[in-house]
Amino acid sequence: MTVRPSGPPIGLRLSGTARQVGRAFDDALARAGGSTPAWQVLVSLKSRKLGNQRELAEAMGIQGATLTHHLNTMERDGLLTRRRDPDNRRVHVVELTEEGERLFHRLREVVTAFDRQLRAGLGEEELAAFERVLARLLENSRQR
């Protein structure tokens, strides 16, 4: 049985909400000296200790050229280093510097506080239902 829409299309509402939440998240990270792409790189590197650019791009779901842009900025800012893999000179290995480690810890506090803010006033049942709805929307979006 198909349910008739009772308001704006879900995709439109979800897109607008994601845009607003994304902007607020970006602003929170920026106040702490970071950005969403930098946070994604930091998290990916922390989960592996070091990695190559191809693996990082895959983990972040972005193209290699886009990652290179972010890594150039972060390397210039002293947050990471890149070096050739001695076993495969075509591969760049990426590692965090001490400054990158400090930024990771600072941004982790911001991310945790932002998550608490988003969860404010939501009970366990609501959050569980929200997770189920998000999973279903993702599944539905993949069907053609």
C-alpha positions as CSV (number, residue, x, y, z in Angstrom):
1,M,0.0,0.0,0.0
2,T,1.4,3.4,-1.1
3,V,1.2,6.3,1.4
4,R,0.3,9.6,-0.1
5,P,2.8,12.4,0.7
6,S,1.5,14.7,3.4
7,G,4.2,17.3,3.0
8,P,7.3,18.3,1.0
9,P,9.1,15.3,-0.6
10,I,11.4,13.5,1.8
11,G,14.4,14.0,-0.4
12,L,13.9,17.8,-0.3
13,R,13.5,17.9,3.5
14,L,16.5,15.5,4.0
15,S,18.7,17.5,1.6
16,G,17.8,20.8,3.4
17,T,18.4,19.3,6.8
18,A,21.7,17.8,5.7
19,R,22.8,21.2,4.3
20,Q,21.9,23.0,7.5
21,V,23.5,20.4,9.8
22,G,26.6,20.2,7.6
23,R,27.0,24.0,7.7
24,A,26.7,24.0,11.5
25,F,29.2,21.1,11.7
26,D,31.7,23.0,9.4
27,D,31.3,26.1,11.5
28,A,32.0,24.2,14.7
29,L,35.1,22.6,13.2
30,A,36.3,25.9,11.7
31,R,36.1,27.6,15.2
32,A,38.5,25.0,16.4
33,G,40.9,25.4,13.4
34,G,39.6,22.5,11.3
35,S,37.3,21.6,8.5
36,T,35.1,18.6,7.6
37,P,37.6,17.3,5.0
38,A,40.5,17.7,7.5
39,W,38.5,15.9,10.1
40,Q,37.8,13.0,7.7
41,V,41.5,12.8,6.8
42,L,42.5,12.8,10.5
43,V,40.0,10.1,11.4
44,S,41.0,8.0,8.5
45,L,44.7,8.3,9.4
46,K,44.1,7.7,13.1
47,S,42.2,4.5,12.3
48,R,45.2,3.2,10.3
49,K,48.2,5.1,11.8
50,L,49.4,5.6,8.2
51,G,48.0,5.0,4.8
52,N,48.5,5.7,1.2
53,Q,46.5,8.3,-0.7
54,R,44.5,5.8,-2.7
55,E,43.3,4.1,0.5
56,L,42.4,7.4,2.1
57,A,40.4,8.5,-1.0
58,E,38.5,5.3,-0.9
59,A,37.8,5.5,2.8
60,M,36.6,9.1,2.4
61,G,34.5,8.4,-0.7
62,I,36.2,11.1,-2.8
63,Q,38.4,11.3,-5.9
64,G,42.1,11.2,-5.7
65,A,42.5,14.7,-7.0
66,T,40.1,16.1,-4.4
67,L,42.1,14.3,-1.7
68,T,45.4,15.6,-3.0
69,H,44.0,19.2,-2.7
70,H,43.1,18.5,1.0
71,L,46.4,16.8,1.7
72,N,48.4,19.7,0.1
73,T,46.7,22.2,2.5
74,M,47.1,20.0,5.5
75,E,50.8,19.3,4.6
76,R,51.4,23.0,4.2
77,D,49.8,23.6,7.6
78,G,52.2,21.1,9.2
79,L,49.4,18.5,10.0
80,L,50.8,15.6,8.0
81,T,53.7,14.4,6.0
82,R,53.8,12.5,2.7
83,R,56.7,10.3,1.6
84,R,57.2,7.7,-1.2
85,D,56.7,4.1,-0.1
86,P,60.2,2.5,-0.4
87,D,58.6,-0.7,-1.7
88,N,56.5,1.0,-4.4
89,R,57.7,4.5,-5.4
90,R,54.4,5.2,-7.1
91,V,52.6,5.2,-3.7
92,H,52.6,8.1,-1.2
93,V,52.4,7.2,2.4
94,V,50.6,9.8,4.6
95,E,51.4,10.2,8.3
96,L,50.2,12.6,11.0
97,T,52.6,15.0,12.6
98,E,52.5,16.1,16.2
99,E,50.5,19.1,15.2
100,G,48.1,16.8,13.3
101,E,47.7,14.7,16.4
102,R,46.9,17.8,18.5
103,L,44.3,19.0,15.9
104,F,42.7,15.5,15.9
105,H,42.2,15.6,19.7
106,R,40.9,19.2,19.6
107,L,38.4,18.4,16.8
108,R,37.3,15.1,18.5
109,E,36.1,17.2,21.4
110,V,34.2,19.5,19.0
111,V,32.7,16.5,17.2
112,T,31.6,14.9,20.5
113,A,30.0,18.2,21.7
114,F,28.3,18.7,18.3
115,D,26.9,15.1,18.4
116,R,25.5,15.8,22.0
117,Q,23.9,18.9,20.7
118,L,22.2,17.0,17.8
119,R,21.0,14.3,20.2
120,A,19.6,16.8,22.7
121,G,16.0,16.0,23.7
122,L,16.0,12.7,21.8
123,G,15.4,9.5,23.7
124,E,16.9,6.1,23.1
125,E,13.8,4.9,21.2
126,E,13.7,7.9,19.0
127,L,17.4,7.5,18.2
128,A,16.9,3.8,17.4
129,A,13.9,4.7,15.2
130,F,15.9,7.4,13.5
131,E,18.7,4.9,12.7
132,R,16.2,2.5,11.2
133,V,14.6,5.2,9.1
134,L,18.0,6.4,7.8
135,A,18.9,2.8,6.9
136,R,15.6,2.4,5.1
137,L,16.0,5.7,3.2
138,L,19.5,4.7,2.1
139,E,18.2,1.3,1.0
140,N,15.3,2.8,-0.9
141,S,17.6,5.3,-2.6
142,R,19.7,2.5,-4.0
143,Q,16.7,0.8,-5.6
144,R,15.7,1.7,-9.1
